[in-house]
């Protein structure tokens, strides 16, 4: 089994990581989610203390 050339292997590794870290995330982040989240009202719910019957 022949040994791989270190320079060629590292070059391919660097180019593949360059593609994974620059091109692919920008393509994925350009897609818009079909279900946009709706804003939640900022009012707080009224909570009452509970008197323990003991």
C-alpha positions in Angstrom: 0.0 0.0 0.0 1.7 3.3 -1.1 2.1 6.1 1.4 0.3 9.4 0.7 2.3 12.5 -0.1 2.1 14.7 3.0 2.0 18.0 1.0 -0.8 16.8 -1.2 -2.9 15.4 1.7 -2.5 18.6 3.7 -3.4 20.8 0.7 -6.6 18.8 0.1 -7.5 19.0 3.8 -7.0 22.7 3.9 -9.1 23.3 0.8 -11.9 21.1 2.0 -12.0 22.9 5.4 -11.9 26.2 3.5 -15.0 25.1 1.6 -16.7 23.8 4.7 -16.1 26.9 6.8 -16.8 29.7 4.2 -19.0 28.5 1.3 -21.4 26.0 2.9 -22.5 28.0 6.0 -23.3 31.1 3.8 -25.5 28.9 1.6 -27.3 27.3 4.5 -27.8 30.6 6.3 -29.4 32.2 3.2 -32.5 30.0 3.6 -35.4 31.5 5.4 -37.4 29.5 7.9 -41.0 29.0 6.7 -42.4 29.4 10.2 -41.2 32.8 11.5 -41.5 33.0 15.3 -44.2 35.4 16.6 -43.3 37.9 19.3 -44.4 37.0 22.8 -46.2 39.6 24.9 -44.1 41.1 27.7 -46.8 41.1 30.3 -46.2 39.0 33.3 -48.8 36.5 34.5 -50.3 37.2 37.9 -49.2 34.6 40.4 -50.8 34.3 43.8 -49.2 32.8 46.9 -50.5 29.5 48.0 -51.4 29.3 51.7 -50.6 25.9 53.0 -53.4 24.5 55.2 -51.4 23.2 58.2 
